[in-house]
């Protein structure tokens, strides 16, 4: 977990109760959810197995240990979890080395959060080696803190990553806005007590208390995130 935490003196600026913004990575800021599935298909094809497209919704957004473990069990492939993890991470790094498209609105939102000195963390189930590669495209300077899936005892859907991010920023989880794209990530953020904005990437997600669903990051700006706090108790 890497951290360069700024002072939080501006967190109540303009009367807002918003203390920090916590952002998911894959499928939220970078258009990579499809990359993972493509790589999983390629790796298992090399092992002599074809993945069922219905499994995509099972593995999306989750920690690699869970998704890789599920695919090994579902296919009966002769490979260990540790071996498969290396193959998937290697494949992903090679893929993003060729192209790493940002989601619409991501660059603008990050720039706005930085301009207003809003404490911001990147919270991902991806491993540190992958996050550090992606940060070169996103701009590491936009984040006071980054939390990787292999740096917490339990990753998403457990609340640990978001609780760690809030603590690292000195923020109350209930005064943090999370932006996520999958049910797994939403479950983690809600379990941590955060206010959640969902931009669904693969599967639809319904609105719920403390959860706002929007079609694109282009609908999300700092004023929108601050406005969410009026719905907290």
Secondary structure, 3 states (H helix, E strand, C coil): CEECCCCCCCCCHHHCCCCEEEECCECCCECCHHHHHHHHHHHHHHCCCCCCHHHHHHHCCCCHHHHHHHHHHHHCCCCCHHHHHHHHHHHHHHHHHHCCCECCCHHHHHHHHHHCCCCEEEECCCCHHHHHHHHHHHCHHHCCEEECHHHCCCCCCCCHHHHHHHHHHCCCHHHEEEEECCHHHHHHHHHCCCEEEECCCCCCCCCECCEEECCCHHHCCHHHHHHHHHHCC
